[in-house]
Amino acid sequence: MKVKAIRCLSAVLTLCLSAVIFICGFALTPVYAQTNGYSGVLYDLGKSKNFNISDYPVRQGDYSLNVITLAESEDNELFVYVYQPSGEGKNICASSINISLGTGDELSFKNYKLRLIDAEDVFYKYAVAGLTVSLLPKRYYSVSSIFRPFDENIDKQAEDGNKITEVVYEVAKQYCFTSKDGQPYVEVVDIQTIEVTDKFVGFVRYSDGFKLYVGACDSHFVAFNTDKPMDKLLEADVYYTSQSYSYSFVTLVGESHTFGGKQDNYAYLTYTDRVEHNGGGLFAGTYTWDRIETVDEFISENEGWQNVYSGAIIDINVGSEITEEGKAALKGKKWVLRFAETGYSLNSGYGSVTSFSTLVGDVTILRLKFETDGVVYNLGVVDNKQTGSDKPVNNEWISAELSDNFKLILSIILLVLVLLLLLPLFRLIFKGIGRLIHKRDTHNSGGRDLDKMSREEVEKELDKIDWNSDFWKNIDGTDGG
């Protein structure tokens, strides 16, 4: 295997405080070095007469990654040469690199894994896994950043339940490989990038409503700030990994965790993208959100949200609100990217519980297209890889109360029941009144039954009544007459 290591006649090696970058000027410059097989890193770099090993000193405690140059092999592989000041003592290796094969409006970064080929002192040579050199006469490699694994002994971990998985370093170079007069040439220019300065990864859980099992949609997001102002965020590319996960607990057996293999994923978002979710279950809420939104919009969608389902008998209130921890993590950040949705389910039986979900992690923003002061920028992003908590940032709640119509119906029913309960009492009262009237009539008729007397006989009997007697005074409280 032959490797065409870059050698630039007009190149200038520049030593900068913590990073030395092997820079080729704007003019086309020939590459002379060609080696057979997976040659050593110093052998490749030494082919350039401008390479001086003394310009790359060992610096204890400096764990940065500094890309020196790229090289294409005749077997269509791409190699990356990196200056790592800490040397081989810490045994740190680069893990991945962000490269776009397009430029300008065609920028589209991918995160490629790096495979170590050779290392000597502070010099490391990596192969870019999964990238095949094209046969185009001009081949562009826009490199925004390079990563190494997080090391808890030297790196500061994220807060708010997040974990950094890979630490990022800026490259901000564009390499153009071509040929002139049958000889390979390369030119290198600086490119502009935008850096994520503050970041929080999480997800919101939306219930699917009442089903035979507990189901939900997990909406994953990343909230962040950048070192450059953005008046309007138009597009965003996000890389993340996903991994199936199941948990089970069985009485007298214990619990178990099952993880699937990690999958690489890319999300391409625009400010016009909108998502709607309805779980389809009984009393399921309908949730809508924009793929790109501000933190204020995100909180407004999820803070105090509620939906009322009016029925003939009961009204169901379903709502969601951000937890206090979630609010604290979002505080001070401006933008939110809602980049993925995954399912969640929970089944329970006699002495057993099983749940299924998808773990999302290693989130990094690759590209941002935005407008500031009327100017549109399309830039690669310098951003670490970060994984959020396995707990949602929101709490959902559900409550039920009697509907107004049913309250009215219930009031009428209760009134009827009260009347039915009081009916025996009313009968006693009416019966007592009837007896009293009958007693009075019998007394006035001399003990004869008025119902069986003729009209003339009744009139005669009435004429005999002494209306001033004590009896009538006691009956109706009058003086008679």
C-alpha positions in Angstrom: 0.0 0.0 0.0 1.3 3.4 -1.0 0.7 6.6 1.0 1.0 10.0 -0.5 1.9 12.1 2.6 1.4 15.8 2.1 4.6 17.9 1.4 4.1 21.5 0.8 7.0 23.5 -0.8 5.5 26.8 0.2 4.2 25.6 3.6 5.0 27.3 6.8 5.2 25.4 10.1 3.8 27.7 12.7 4.2 27.2 16.5 1.2 28.5 18.5 1.1 28.3 22.3 -0.8 25.0 22.6 -1.1 23.9 19.0 1.1 23.6 16.0 -0.7 23.4 12.7 1.0 22.3 9.5 -0.3 24.8 7.0 -0.1 24.8 3.2 -0.7 28.1 1.5 -3.3 29.1 -1.0 -0.9 28.2 -3.9 -0.9 24.7 -5.2 2.1 22.7 -3.8 3.3 19.3 -4.8 3.3 16.3 -2.5 6.5 14.2 -3.0 6.3 11.7 -0.2 5.1 8.2 -1.1 5.5 5.2 1.1 4.7 1.6 0.9 2.2 0.0 3.3 1.1 1.3 6.7 4.3 3.3 7.2 5.3 5.0 10.5 4.1 8.4 11.3 7.5 10.0 11.5 8.6 8.4 8.3 5.6 10.0 6.5 6.0 13.4 8.0 9.8 13.4 7.5 9.3 13.3 3.7 8.5 17.0 3.9 11.7 19.2 4.1 9.7 21.8 6.1 9.0 19.3 8.9 11.1 20.0 12.0 10.5 17.6 14.9 11.8 20.2 17.4 8.7 22.4 16.6 6.6 19.8 18.4 7.7 19.6 22.0 6.3 17.3 24.8 4.1 19.3 27.2 3.0 17.4 30.2 -0.6 18.1 31.2 -1.5 19.3 27.7 -4.0 16.7 26.4 -5.1 18.6 23.3 -5.3 17.2 19.8 -3.8 19.3 17.0 -4.2 18.2 13.4 -0.9 18.6 11.5 -2.1 17.5 8.0 -4.1 14.9 6.0 -2.9 12.4 3.4 -4.6 10.2 0.8 -3.3 6.8 0.0 -3.3 5.1 -3.4 -5.7 2.6 -1.9 -8.2 5.5 -1.5 -7.8 5.7 2.3 -7.6 9.0 4.2 -5.1 9.5 7.0 -4.9 12.1 9.7 -1.6 13.2 11.4 -2.0 14.6 14.8 0.3 16.4 17.3 -0.6 15.4 20.8 1.6 17.3 23.3 1.0 14.9 26.2 2.8 12.2 24.3 2.4 8.5 24.9 2.6 8.7 28.7 -1.1 9.1 29.2 -1.9 6.8 26.2 -4.6 9.1 24.9 -5.9 8.4 21.4 -8.2 10.4 19.1 -11.6 8.8 18.7 -13.5 10.5 15.9 -13.4 13.5 13.5 -16.0 15.7 11.8 -15.4 16.0 8.0 -17.5 17.4 5.2 -16.8 16.4 1.6 -18.8 19.4 0.4 -18.1 23.1 0.8 -20.1 26.3 1.0 -23.8 25.6 0.8 -23.0 21.9 0.3 -21.5 21.5 3.8 -22.6 18.2 5.3 -20.5 16.9 8.1 -20.2 13.3 9.2 -18.6 12.0 12.3 -16.0 9.4 11.3 -14.3 7.0 13.7 -10.5 7.1 13.8 -8.3 4.0 13.9 -4.8 4.3 15.2 -2.1 3.3 12.7 1.1 4.4 14.4 2.3 6.6 17.3 5.8 7.9 18.2 6.4 10.4 20.9 3.9 13.2 20.3 3.0 12.2 16.7 0.0 10.0 15.9 -1.2 8.7 12.6 -4.9 7.6 12.2 -7.0 6.1 9.4 -10.5 7.6 8.9 -12.8 4.6 9.1 -15.7 4.5 6.6 -14.4 7.3 4.3 -13.3 6.3 0.8 -11.4 8.8 -1.3 -13.3 9.7 -4.4 -12.0 9.8 -8.0 -13.0 13.4 -8.5 -10.2 15.7 -9.9 -10.6 17.9 -6.9 -11.4 16.4 -3.5 -12.4 18.6 -0.6 -12.2 17.8 3.1 -13.6 20.4 5.4 -12.6 19.5 8.9 -14.3 21.3 11.7 -13.2 19.3 14.8 -11.6 16.2 16.2 -12.5 14.2 19.4 -10.9 12.1 22.1 -12.6 10.1 24.8 -13.5 11.8 28.1 -11.1 11.1 30.9 -12.4 11.8 34.4 -8.9 12.3 35.8 -8.2 15.2 33.5 -11.5 16.6 32.3 -14.4 18.3 34.0 -17.7 16.5 33.8 -21.0 18.1 32.7 -23.7 19.0 35.2 -27.5 18.5 35.5 -27.3 14.8 35.1 -25.4 15.0 31.8 -22.2 13.2 30.9 -19.6 14.2 28.4 -18.5 11.1 26.4 -16.0 12.7 24.0 -14.0 16.0 24.3 -13.8 18.2 21.2 -10.9 20.3 19.7 -11.2 22.7 16.9 -9.5 22.1 13.5 -11.2 24.6 11.2 -9.3 23.7 8.0 -10.3 22.9 4.5 -8.0 20.6 2.5 -8.2 20.4 -1.3 -6.4 17.6 -3.0 -5.8 17.8 -6.8 -2.9 17.3 -9.2 -0.8 19.5 -11.5 1.3 18.2 -14.4 0.6 14.7 -13.2 1.9 15.4 -9.7 -0.3 15.4 -6.5 -0.9 18.8 -4.9 -2.8 20.1 -1.9 -3.9 23.5 -0.7 -5.2 24.3 2.8 -7.3 27.3 3.9 -8.7 28.3 7.3 -12.5 28.0 7.6 -14.9 29.6 10.1 -16.6 27.5 12.7 -19.1 28.2 15.6 -18.6 26.8 19.0 -21.2 25.5 21.5 -20.3 27.0 24.8 -23.1 25.6 27.0 -25.3 22.6 26.5 -27.9 20.3 28.0 -29.3 17.1 26.6 -32.6 15.6 27.7 -36.0 14.4 26.7 -39.7 15.0 27.4 -42.1 12.1 27.9 -45.6 12.3 26.5 -48.1 9.7 27.6 -50.0 7.7 24.9 -53.2 7.7 27.1 -54.9 4.7 28.7 -54.2 1.4 27.0 -53.7 -2.2 28.2 -50.2 -1.1 28.9 -48.3 2.1 29.8 -47.0 3.7 26.6 -45.3 7.1 25.8 -43.3 9.0 23.3 -39.9 10.3 24.4 -39.0 13.5 22.5 -35.2 14.1 22.7 -33.7 17.5 22.6 -30.5 19.5 23.0 -30.5 23.0 24.5 -27.4 25.1 23.9 -25.6 28.5 23.5 -22.9 29.4 21.1 -20.0 31.8 20.9 -21.5 33.7 18.0 -24.9 35.4 18.2 -27.7 33.9 16.1 -30.8 36.1 15.4 -32.6 33.3 13.5 -31.6 29.6 13.4 -32.5 28.2 10.0 -31.0 24.7 9.9 -29.1 22.3 12.1 -27.5 18.9 11.7 -27.2 16.6 14.8 -25.3 13.4 15.3 -26.4 11.0 18.1 -26.3 7.3 19.0 -29.3 5.2 19.9 -29.4 1.9 21.8 -32.4 -0.3 22.6 -32.8 -1.0 26.3 -35.1 -3.3 28.3 -35.5 -3.7 32.1 -37.3 -6.5 33.9 -38.0 -7.4 37.5 -39.4 -10.7 38.6 -40.1 -11.6 42.2 -37.7 -14.1 43.7 -35.6 -13.9 40.6 -34.4 -10.3 40.6 -33.8 -7.6 38.0 -32.0 -7.7 34.6 -30.9 -5.1 32.0 -30.6 -5.8 28.3 -28.8 -3.4 25.9 -28.8 -3.5 22.1 -25.9 -2.4 20.0 -25.2 1.3 19.5 -26.4 2.8 16.2 -25.1 6.0 14.5 -27.9 8.5 13.6 -28.1 11.8 11.9 -30.9 14.4 12.2 -31.3 17.2 9.6 -33.6 19.9 11.0 -35.0 23.1 9.5 -37.0 25.9 11.2 -40.1 25.0 9.2 -40.2 21.4 10.5 -43.1 20.7 12.9 -44.0 17.5 14.8 -47.4 16.3 16.1 -47.9 13.3 18.4 -51.0 11.6 19.6 -50.6 8.3 21.4 -54.1 7.0 20.3 -55.0 5.8 23.8 -58.0 6.9 25.8 -57.6 10.5 26.9 -54.3 10.7 25.0 -53.0 14.3 24.6 -52.1 15.8 21.2 -48.7 17.4 21.4 -47.1 19.6 18.7 -43.7 21.2 18.6 -41.1 22.8 16.2 -37.9 21.0 15.5 -36.0 24.3 16.0 -37.2 26.6 18.8 -36.1 28.9 21.5 -35.8 27.7 25.1 -38.7 30.1 26.0 -40.9 28.4 23.4 -39.9 25.0 24.6 -40.8 25.8 28.2 -44.1 27.4 27.1 -45.1 24.2 25.3 -44.4 22.0 28.3 -44.9 24.2 31.3 -48.5 24.1 32.6 -49.8 22.5 29.4 -53.1 20.8 29.8 -56.0 19.4 27.8 -59.6 18.9 29.0 -61.7 16.0 27.6 -65.4 16.7 28.3 -67.7 13.7 28.7 -71.3 13.1 29.6 -70.3 12.0 33.1 -66.7 13.2 33.8 -64.1 15.7 32.5 -60.5 14.4 32.2 -57.7 16.9 32.7 -54.3 15.9 31.3 -51.2 18.1 31.7 -47.5 18.4 31.7 -44.9 20.6 33.5 -41.2 20.9 33.5 -39.5 19.8 36.7 -37.6 22.2 38.9 -34.4 20.4 37.9 -35.2 20.7 34.3 -35.9 24.4 34.6 -32.5 24.9 36.3 -30.7 23.0 33.5 -32.4 25.1 30.8 -31.8 28.4 32.5 -29.5 30.7 30.5 -29.7 28.7 27.2 -31.3 30.1 24.1 -31.9 27.4 21.5 -33.4 24.0 21.5 -33.2 21.3 18.8 -35.9 18.6 19.0 -34.0 16.0 17.0 -35.5 12.5 17.7 -38.6 10.7 19.0 -38.5 7.2 20.5 -41.0 4.9 22.1 -41.5 3.8 25.7 -43.6 1.0 27.2 -44.2 -0.5 30.6 -45.9 -3.8 31.3 -46.7 -5.2 34.8 -48.1 -8.6 35.8 -48.2 -10.9 38.8 -44.9 -10.1 40.6 -43.1 -8.8 37.4 -42.4 -5.5 35.6 -40.9 -5.0 32.2 -40.1 -1.8 30.4 -38.7 -1.1 26.9 -37.1 2.2 25.8 -34.3 3.6 23.6 -31.2 5.2 25.1 -30.0 8.3 23.2 -26.6 9.6 23.7 -23.3 11.0 22.4 -25.2 14.0 21.1 -23.2 16.6 19.1 -24.2 19.4 16.8 -22.4 19.2 13.4 -23.6 22.2 11.5 -25.7 25.4 12.0 -27.1 27.6 9.4 -28.3 30.9 10.8 -28.9 34.6 10.2 -27.3 37.4 12.1 -27.7 41.1 11.3 -29.2 40.1 7.9 -26.3 37.9 6.9 -26.7 34.1 6.5 -23.9 31.8 7.8 -23.5 28.1 7.2 -20.8 26.8 9.6 -19.4 23.6 11.0 -19.8 23.3 14.8 -17.2 22.7 17.5 -19.2 20.7 20.1 -18.4 17.8 22.5 -20.4 14.6 22.6 -22.8 14.5 25.5 -25.4 12.1 27.0 -28.4 13.1 29.1 -30.1 11.5 32.0 -32.5 8.5 31.7 -35.2 10.5 33.4 -37.5 12.9 31.6 -37.4 16.6 32.3 -41.2 16.8 32.8 -43.9 15.4 35.0 -47.3 14.5 33.5 -50.5 14.5 35.6 -54.1 13.5 35.1 -57.2 14.3 37.1 -60.9 13.7 36.7 -64.0 15.6 37.9 -67.7 15.4 37.3 -68.9 17.3 34.2 -71.3 20.3 34.6 -74.1 18.4 32.7 -73.8 15.4 35.0 -73.7 17.6 38.1 -77.1 19.1 37.0 -78.5 15.6 36.3 -77.2 14.4 39.6 -78.8 17.3 41.5 -82.2 16.5 40.0 -81.8 12.8 40.9 -80.8 13.7 44.5 -83.8 16.0 44.7 -86.2 13.2 43.6 -84.6 10.8 46.0 -85.1 13.2 48.9 -88.7 13.6 47.9 -89.2 9.9 47.8 -87.6 9.5 51.2 -89.9 12.2 52.6 -93.1 10.8 51.0 -94.0 8.6 54.1 -93.8 11.7 56.3 -95.9 13.7 53.9 -98.5 10.8 54.0 -98.6 10.9 57.8 -99.0 14.7 57.7 -101.8 14.6 55.2 -103.5 11.7 57.0 -103.4 13.6 60.3 -104.9 16.7 58.6 -107.6 14.5 57.1 -108.5 13.0 60.5 -108.6 16.5 62.1 -111.0 17.8 59.4 -113.1 14.7 59.7 -113.2 15.1 63.5 -114.3 18.6 63.2 -117.0 17.8 60.7 -118.3 14.9 62.9 -118.5 17.2 65.9 -120.4 19.9 64.1 -122.9 17.4 62.8 -123.7 15.9 66.1 -121.8 12.8 65.4 -123.6 12.1 62.1 -121.6 11.4 58.9 -122.0 14.4 56.7 -121.2 12.5 53.6 -124.4 10.4 54.1 -126.7 13.4 54.8 -128.9 15.3 52.4 -128.3 19.0 51.7 -131.3 20.0 53.7 -130.2 17.9 56.7 -126.7 19.4 56.5 -128.0 22.9 56.5 -130.2 22.2 59.5 -127.3 20.7 61.4 -125.1 23.7 60.6 -127.7 26.1 62.0 -127.5 24.2 65.3 -123.8 24.8 65.6 -122.6 27.2 68.3 -119.7 28.9 66.5 -118.7 30.7 69.7 -118.0 27.5 71.6 -114.5 26.8 73.0 -114.1 23.9 70.6 -114.0 26.2 67.5 -111.8 28.6 69.2 -109.3 25.9 69.8 -109.6 24.5 66.3 -109.1 27.6 64.1 -108.1 30.3 66.6 -111.2 32.5 65.8 -114.2 33.8 67.8 -116.6 31.8 65.6 -119.1 33.1 63.1 
